[in-house]
């Protein structure tokens, strides 16, 4: 006798990244430390690691953030001067 499985098959998640790491440019070292702690257990997007030279940040960053399960915002005194980070927060 063949038993039917009572668990549903796993579906592909609706997101590409587990975490999107937003930081001011001068706070990259803190973001890289967090990235190292998250990976490889989770899939984290960090601009310095996950983008290629020549990528259009105006397109790549919003797309990555919207396809992430969680946005992690690293807040520091540098945040108010960081254009992309302020956009990511809003």
N, C-alpha and C positions, 0 to 999 in steps of 0.2 A: 504494500500500500504506500502510495506517495503522499506525503503530507504537504499541505500548502503553507507557504511562509506567511506568518502573521505580521511581519514588518513590511512597511512600504519601501520600495526601492529608493535609494538616495537620489535626490535631484540635484542638478547643478545649482549652486547658489546664484542669487540674483546680483552678485557683486564680484568684481575682479580682485579686490584688495580687502584684507581684513582691517588694516589701519592706513590712514592717510596722515602723514606727519607734516604739520605746518609749523614753520619756524621763520624767524628773521634770518637773513643771510649770515649775520655775525654770530648767530646761535647754532651754526651748523654742527659744532662739536657736540653740543648737548643732544641734538637730533640724531647724530650718528651713534651716540651711546645708547639712546633709546632704541634705535633701529637694531643694533647688535643684540640687545636684550630680547627683542621681539622675534627676530629671525633665528633659525629657520622654522620655529614652531608656528609662526603666523606669517602671512604674506603682507609685508609693509611697504608702502610707497614712500620713498624719500627722494626728493628731486635730484640730489647729488648722485644717487645710485640708480634711480629708475628712469632717468631721461637720457637721451642721446644728444651729443653736440648737434646744434642746428634745430632741435625741436622747438616748436613755437609754444612757449610757456603759456601764452594767452589761450591756447586750445588744450594743451596737454594737462595742465594743472587742474582746471575745472572738470575735465573729463575723468581724470583719476580720482578726484575727490568725490564726484557724484557716483562713481562706481565702487566706492569704499563703504564698508559696513560702519566704520567708526572713524571720525576725524579727531585727531589728537592735536590740540593747539598748545604749543610751547610759548607761554607768556613770559616776557622779560621786559626790562626797561627799553629794549630795542624794538618792541612790537609796534609802537606808534609810528615808527619811521619806516616800517617794512611794508611796501606797497602790496606785494603779492599776498603776504600773510593777512593784511587787513581785508583783502578781497576774500580770502579763504574763510575768515571768521564770519564775514557777512553772508 
